[in-house]
Amino acid sequence: MEQEKPSMTPQQAEITEAITSNFITSLRSYKEIAVGKDAGYVSFLKYELYTLLFSNLPGIAGLGLRQKVYKSLFNRIGRGAVVGRGIILRNPAKVSLGSGVIIEDYCCIDAKGNNPSITLDDFVTISRFSTITAKSAKISIGKGVNVGSYTRIASQSCIEIEESVLIAAYCYIGPGNHARHQGNLASKEPSKPLIEREMEIKGGVKIGKHCWIGAHTTVMDGVTIGEGSIIGAHSLVKESIPSDSIAVGVPAKVISMP
Ligand SMILES: CC(C)(COP(=O)(O)OP(=O)(O)OC[C@H]1O[C@@H](n2cnc3c(N)ncnc32)[C@H](O)[C@@H]1OP(=O)(O)O)[C@@H](O)C(=O)NCCC(=O)NCCS
């Protein structure tokens, strides 16, 4: 008997449908998540072999071997870029790393969907347990940016973080809202459960150069933070913030201008 399914996000529904069907469908679904829709089975096998052998190797041997071997998985790895152990890497052919990039242990770098890209420019550091997820989106992180631990940078459209931005730990950059007004309410047609609704996309996030984003801050989709600004710890940034200002609170308000 067919099991009754609960409401789920569209992506959750697609993946759970695949893994509860047959082996071939679930393998195809895993391959798409691991190396993207367009990659062939040779790229997939290479990804599986390299991650199996090298992704959890500790110490300098692990760092050195990943630096050499992962060159053929990523779109580009610049000179001296290092990839820590236990990294969850998805569709690495859409990920470019500049020179001197450091991705610390247990980060997740995930480029999924249609034509995504993740670019970490020269000397970017991504600290332990942070996640960068581009769902059919372009994420570009500028030279010298430092992303603290346990931070999530995720978008379905676009995130641009300019040079030398300091992002503290536990931040969330790019979340949007699930559409609340979907469904034809006038005709009393029941609207879809919230979890099934698409996100409202507001065009992404831009953070200008030399900003400092305090710990536990959330920067919502659609926001631009002008260069040189400081966002206080635990802020919720819903509206754009002008350059060289200090903004704090929930929602964040400017408390100081040049
Ligand atoms: C925003 C910040 C830089 C301001 O520091 P400051 O210039 O010394 O400002 P003050 O402490 O004098 O505070 C000025 C006012 O803003 C308020 N304020 C400061 N930081 C705030 C915050 N994060 N949230 C809410 N209100 C805040 C203060 O209560 C004070 O209000 P008042 O004038 O009504 O008393 C600092 O408070 C902060 O949040 N820094 C981030 C720390 C961090 O995340 N570090 C991680 C290391 S990378």
The ligand as an SDF file (V2000), in Angstrom:
LIG
                    3D

 48 50  0  0  0  0  0  0  0  0999 V2000
   27.9030   47.2780   17.2480 C   0  0  0  0  0  0  0  0  0  0  0  0
   29.0860   47.4210   18.1960 C   0  0  0  0  0  0  0  0  0  0  0  0
   30.3920   47.3970   17.3610 C   0  0  0  0  0  0  0  0  0  0  0  0
   28.9360   48.7750   18.8630 C   0  0  0  0  0  0  0  0  0  0  0  0
   29.9800   48.9820   19.7700 O   0  0  0  0  0  0  0  0  0  0  0  0
   30.1870   50.4590   20.4170 P   0  0  0  0  0  0  0  0  0  0  0  0
   30.4800   51.4430   19.3440 O   0  0  0  0  0  0  0  0  0  0  0  0
   31.1720   50.2960   21.5190 O   0  0  0  0  0  0  0  0  0  0  0  0
   28.7520   50.8550   20.9050 O   0  0  0  0  0  0  0  0  0  0  0  0
   28.1570   50.9830   22.3840 P   0  0  0  0  0  0  0  0  0  0  0  0
   28.4530   49.7770   23.1970 O   0  0  0  0  0  0  0  0  0  0  0  0
   28.5920   52.3160   22.9080 O   0  0  0  0  0  0  0  0  0  0  0  0
   26.5980   51.0060   22.1280 O   0  0  0  0  0  0  0  0  0  0  0  0
   25.9020   52.0750   21.5240 C   0  0  0  0  0  0  0  0  0  0  0  0
   24.4150   51.7820   21.6550 C   0  0  0  0  0  0  0  0  0  0  0  0
   24.0820   50.6830   20.7990 O   0  0  0  0  0  0  0  0  0  0  0  0
   23.5650   49.5970   21.5580 C   0  0  0  0  0  0  0  0  0  0  0  0
   24.1570   48.3810   21.0230 N   0  0  0  0  0  0  0  0  0  0  0  0
   25.4510   48.1070   20.8040 C   0  0  0  0  0  0  0  0  0  0  0  0
   25.6060   46.9160   20.2450 N   0  0  0  0  0  0  0  0  0  0  0  0
   24.3660   46.3980   20.1070 C   0  0  0  0  0  0  0  0  0  0  0  0
   23.8810   45.1790   19.5880 C   0  0  0  0  0  0  0  0  0  0  0  0
   24.7080   44.2750   19.0720 N   0  0  0  0  0  0  0  0  0  0  0  0
   22.5550   44.9880   19.5590 N   0  0  0  0  0  0  0  0  0  0  0  0
   21.6930   45.9110   20.0580 C   0  0  0  0  0  0  0  0  0  0  0  0
   22.1110   47.0990   20.5730 N   0  0  0  0  0  0  0  0  0  0  0  0
   23.4280   47.3340   20.6000 C   0  0  0  0  0  0  0  0  0  0  0  0
   24.0450   49.8440   22.9870 C   0  0  0  0  0  0  0  0  0  0  0  0
   23.1980   49.2410   23.9190 O   0  0  0  0  0  0  0  0  0  0  0  0
   23.9980   51.3520   23.0610 C   0  0  0  0  0  0  0  0  0  0  0  0
   22.6590   51.7670   23.2190 O   0  0  0  0  0  0  0  0  0  0  0  0
   22.2960   53.0590   24.1350 P   0  0  0  0  0  0  0  0  0  0  0  0
   23.0020   54.2300   23.4700 O   0  0  0  0  0  0  0  0  0  0  0  0
   20.8030   53.1340   24.0310 O   0  0  0  0  0  0  0  0  0  0  0  0
   22.8300   52.7590   25.4880 O   0  0  0  0  0  0  0  0  0  0  0  0
   29.1840   46.2660   19.2390 C   0  0  0  0  0  0  0  0  0  0  0  0
   28.2530   46.4530   20.2870 O   0  0  0  0  0  0  0  0  0  0  0  0
   28.9500   44.8880   18.6220 C   0  0  0  0  0  0  0  0  0  0  0  0
   27.8260   44.3660   18.5440 O   0  0  0  0  0  0  0  0  0  0  0  0
   30.0620   44.2850   18.1370 N   0  0  0  0  0  0  0  0  0  0  0  0
   30.0620   42.9610   17.5090 C   0  0  0  0  0  0  0  0  0  0  0  0
   30.8410   41.9540   18.3790 C   0  0  0  0  0  0  0  0  0  0  0  0
   31.0430   40.6620   17.6690 C   0  0  0  0  0  0  0  0  0  0  0  0
   30.1340   40.0860   17.1150 O   0  0  0  0  0  0  0  0  0  0  0  0
   32.2890   40.1760   17.6570 N   0  0  0  0  0  0  0  0  0  0  0  0
   32.6510   38.9660   16.9580 C   0  0  0  0  0  0  0  0  0  0  0  0
   34.1260   39.0150   16.6120 C   0  0  0  0  0  0  0  0  0  0  0  0
   34.4200   38.9470   14.8600 S   0  0  0  0  0  0  0  0  0  0  0  0
  1  2  1  0
  2  3  1  0
  2  4  1  0
  2 36  1  0
  4  5  1  0
  5  6  1  0
  6  7  2  0
  6  8  1  0
  6  9  1  0
  9 10  1  0
 10 11  2  0
 10 12  1  0
 10 13  1  0
 13 14  1  0
 14 15  1  0
 15 16  1  0
 15 30  1  0
 16 17  1  0
 17 18  1  0
 17 28  1  0
 18 19  1  0
 18 27  1  0
 19 20  2  0
 20 21  1  0
 21 22  1  0
 21 27  2  0
 22 23  1  0
 22 24  2  0
 24 25  1  0
 25 26  2  0
 26 27  1  0
 28 29  1  0
 28 30  1  0
 30 31  1  0
 31 32  1  0
 32 33  2  0
 32 34  1  0
 32 35  1  0
 36 37  1  0
 36 38  1  0
 38 39  2  0
 38 40  1  0
 40 41  1  0
 41 42  1  0
 42 43  1  0
 43 44  2  0
 43 45  1  0
 45 46  1  0
 46 47  1  0
 47 48  1  0
M  END
$$$$
